[in-house]
Amino acid sequence: MYRFETISIEELENFEYNTNCPSCRFEWIYSWYQVFEKVENNIVGFKKKPFIILVYKENKLVAIVPLLKLVRIYFKCIRISFLEFFGQQWSSLGNDILLVGEVDKLLYRELKRWISKNISYDFIFLKYIPKQSELVKSFRLFHYSVAPCLQLNRYKEYQDFNKQVYSKKFREELKRTSRKLARENLEYTIEVKEINKENLKLIKHISKSKEIDGKSFLYANSEKEAFHLSIYQSFPSQMILLKLNDEIVAYSTSIDWQGKRLAIDSSFDRRFRKYGIGIHCVDSFIRNAFDDKMKKLSLGMGHDSYKFRFCDDMDQFFMCFDYKISWKSLLALPYFKYRLIKIDKEVQSKIQKISAVIQKNKQKSRSKEELEVKTNNQTSNNRKNITERIEM
């Protein structure tokens, strides 16, 4: 039997626990709530109320469940209440039940029963659940998102990675655009800076150029900017700036977590698109991660196709749901199920395409390596035969 109790967000700081996701840490959860508590819209929700649940087994703490209750409005008048992981509403890098000790499947049944009895809600939606989560064993999970990544510890150094992961066509593109920059007397340099409020001002105009491609301008929203700044201050972080003749034209920001470097935000000045500034910035970001001896690098949540030209792997994230029987939940259930299944199919389709690209790049690199080895062996044998003939 398990016992449950709730605590405040501030009290969470007093507990030690391990997690694979930085967005499960107290620093992230506390910062998110400080910034977005008073922000009310259909994305982050209305009337937010935290529920940080402690789980005890034989008076020993075994798990922590950070949940947030909120309301969203549908059809302009129907208010539906949700129970969700803290921070999954925006900028999450993964969410999960935080395990402190040994648990079994009984936990999830008793947790669901306790929540149903003690918290009023219409739906439970838990998103950005990592593939290695214990929730996989107890719930039906739907595909929700992916994060392209690089397993840096598979390679001795950057050059080894470059040969094995980048396709021949992509390597030629990097070289061609570098030559183009040189012909036009545009020298590009890389600078690494700490992230603070002053340095963020250096990149705002570059981020705004995303709007040309129909993407959102992060720093147009003061709350989002404030949250990102708080995250950069709470975790080891850095900003990579790519300059052309001392003018900043691209950037990438990241945080470090348990030997992993996680990309948070990046962009390039669209005026310099023809020079491949965006791909050179990502390539420099990867080089820098090798220099800093990172084990893994993630390019962030999303299915942007350009990211997978750089990657040898991807992290998959899932979601699950439950509901209380009420007229609201029964009315909305068909719509939510339809959306879940649709997203699940879309993400699975993208995963298949991404896997095919990654495997294709690996196969091409492997074939090239085998050809080089075969050629070298053949050359060596020819030299050996020539030497033998001369000696004879």
ChimeraX attribute file (.defattr): number of C-alpha atoms within 10 A of each C-alpha:
attribute: neighborCount
match mode: 1-to-1
recipient: residues
	/A:1	8
	/A:2	18
	/A:3	16
	/A:4	16
	/A:5	12
	/A:6	15
	/A:7	13
	/A:8	11
	/A:9	15
	/A:10	11
	/A:11	11
	/A:12	20
	/A:13	12
	/A:14	8
	/A:15	10
	/A:16	9
	/A:17	16
	/A:18	11
	/A:19	16
	/A:20	17
	/A:21	18
	/A:22	22
	/A:23	21
	/A:24	25
	/A:25	19
	/A:26	20
	/A:27	17
	/A:28	21
	/A:29	21
	/A:30	17
	/A:31	19
	/A:32	26
	/A:33	19
	/A:34	13
	/A:35	17
	/A:36	18
	/A:37	16
	/A:38	13
	/A:39	15
	/A:40	15
	/A:41	12
	/A:42	13
	/A:43	12
	/A:44	19
	/A:45	21
	/A:46	19
	/A:47	15
	/A:48	20
	/A:49	14
	/A:50	20
	/A:51	22
	/A:52	21
	/A:53	20
	/A:54	18
	/A:55	24
	/A:56	20
	/A:57	16
	/A:58	9
	/A:59	9
	/A:60	12
	/A:61	18
	/A:62	19
	/A:63	21
	/A:64	22
	/A:65	20
	/A:66	26
	/A:67	21
	/A:68	20
	/A:69	22
	/A:70	21
	/A:71	23
	/A:72	19
	/A:73	14
	/A:74	11
	/A:75	6
	/A:76	7
	/A:77	8
	/A:78	12
	/A:79	15
	/A:80	16
	/A:81	22
	/A:82	23
	/A:83	26
	/A:84	22
	/A:85	28
	/A:86	27
	/A:87	25
	/A:88	24
	/A:89	16
	/A:90	12
	/A:91	15
	/A:92	21
	/A:93	21
	/A:94	22
	/A:95	29
	/A:96	24
	/A:97	18
	/A:98	22
	/A:99	18
	/A:100	18
	/A:101	13
	/A:102	9
	/A:103	16
	/A:104	10
	/A:105	11
	/A:106	11
	/A:107	19
	/A:108	16
	/A:109	11
	/A:110	15
	/A:111	17
	/A:112	12
	/A:113	11
	/A:114	15
	/A:115	16
	/A:116	14
	/A:117	9
	/A:118	8
	/A:119	11
	/A:120	13
	/A:121	20
	/A:122	23
	/A:123	22
	/A:124	20
	/A:125	15
	/A:126	21
	/A:127	26
	/A:128	24
	/A:129	28
	/A:130	22
	/A:131	14
	/A:132	13
	/A:133	16
	/A:134	18
	/A:135	19
	/A:136	15
	/A:137	11
	/A:138	13
	/A:139	13
	/A:140	11
	/A:141	20
	/A:142	21
	/A:143	24
	/A:144	22
	/A:145	24
	/A:146	22
	/A:147	20
	/A:148	24
	/A:149	23
	/A:150	23
	/A:151	17
	/A:152	21
	/A:153	14
	/A:154	12
	/A:155	14
	/A:156	10
	/A:157	14
	/A:158	17
	/A:159	11
	/A:160	11
	/A:161	22
	/A:162	19
	/A:163	18
	/A:164	21
	/A:165	25
	/A:166	21
	/A:167	21
	/A:168	15
	/A:169	10
	/A:170	16
	/A:171	13
	/A:172	12
	/A:173	16
	/A:174	16
	/A:175	13
	/A:176	14
	/A:177	17
	/A:178	18
	/A:179	14
	/A:180	14
	/A:181	18
	/A:182	12
	/A:183	10
	/A:184	8
	/A:185	11
	/A:186	16
	/A:187	13
	/A:188	18
	/A:189	14
	/A:190	18
	/A:191	12
	/A:192	15
	/A:193	13
	/A:194	16
	/A:195	19
	/A:196	15
	/A:197	14
	/A:198	9
	/A:199	12
	/A:200	15
	/A:201	11
	/A:202	13
	/A:203	22
	/A:204	15
	/A:205	16
	/A:206	20
	/A:207	24
	/A:208	19
	/A:209	18
	/A:210	18
	/A:211	11
	/A:212	9
	/A:213	8
	/A:214	8
	/A:215	11
	/A:216	14
	/A:217	15
	/A:218	16
	/A:219	18
	/A:220	12
	/A:221	10
	/A:222	10
	/A:223	16
	/A:224	17
	/A:225	15
	/A:226	17
	/A:227	19
	/A:228	20
	/A:229	16
	/A:230	19
	/A:231	20
	/A:232	21
	/A:233	16
	/A:234	13
	/A:235	15
	/A:236	14
	/A:237	21
	/A:238	19
	/A:239	25
	/A:240	22
	/A:241	24
	/A:242	26
	/A:243	19
	/A:244	17
	/A:245	12
	/A:246	12
	/A:247	11
	/A:248	20
	/A:249	25
	/A:250	26
	/A:251	28
	/A:252	23
	/A:253	23
	/A:254	25
	/A:255	20
	/A:256	18
	/A:257	16
	/A:258	12
	/A:259	12
	/A:260	18
	/A:261	27
	/A:262	22
	/A:263	22
	/A:264	20
	/A:265	15
	/A:266	22
	/A:267	22
	/A:268	27
	/A:269	19
	/A:270	21
	/A:271	11
	/A:272	13
	/A:273	12
	/A:274	11
	/A:275	19
	/A:276	18
	/A:277	27
	/A:278	23
	/A:279	21
	/A:280	20
	/A:281	23
	/A:282	22
	/A:283	16
	/A:284	20
	/A:285	26
	/A:286	24
	/A:287	16
	/A:288	16
	/A:289	18
	/A:290	21
	/A:291	11
	/A:292	11
	/A:293	13
	/A:294	19
	/A:295	17
	/A:296	21
	/A:297	24
	/A:298	22
	/A:299	26
	/A:300	24
	/A:301	23
	/A:302	13
	/A:303	16
	/A:304	11
	/A:305	12
	/A:306	10
	/A:307	18
	/A:308	23
	/A:309	17
	/A:310	23
	/A:311	23
	/A:312	23
	/A:313	17
	/A:314	21
	/A:315	16
	/A:316	21
	/A:317	24
	/A:318	24
	/A:319	22
	/A:320	19
	/A:321	18
	/A:322	16
	/A:323	16
	/A:324	14
	/A:325	12
	/A:326	10
	/A:327	10
	/A:328	15
	/A:329	18
	/A:330	13
	/A:331	10
	/A:332	15
	/A:333	16
	/A:334	11
	/A:335	10
	/A:336	14
	/A:337	12
	/A:338	11
	/A:339	12
	/A:340	19
	/A:341	14
	/A:342	14
	/A:343	16
	/A:344	18
	/A:345	15
	/A:346	14
	/A:347	22
	/A:348	18
	/A:349	12
	/A:350	15
	/A:351	18
	/A:352	11
	/A:353	13
	/A:354	23
	/A:355	16
	/A:356	12
	/A:357	18
	/A:358	21
	/A:359	15
	/A:360	14
	/A:361	25
	/A:362	18
	/A:363	15
	/A:364	17
	/A:365	19
	/A:366	15
	/A:367	13
	/A:368	15
	/A:369	14
	/A:370	12
	/A:371	12
	/A:372	12
	/A:373	12
	/A:374	12
	/A:375	12
	/A:376	12
	/A:377	12
	/A:378	12
	/A:379	12
	/A:380	12
	/A:381	12
	/A:382	12
	/A:383	12
	/A:384	12
	/A:385	12
	/A:386	12
	/A:387	11
	/A:388	10
	/A:389	9
	/A:390	8
	/A:391	7
	/A:392	6
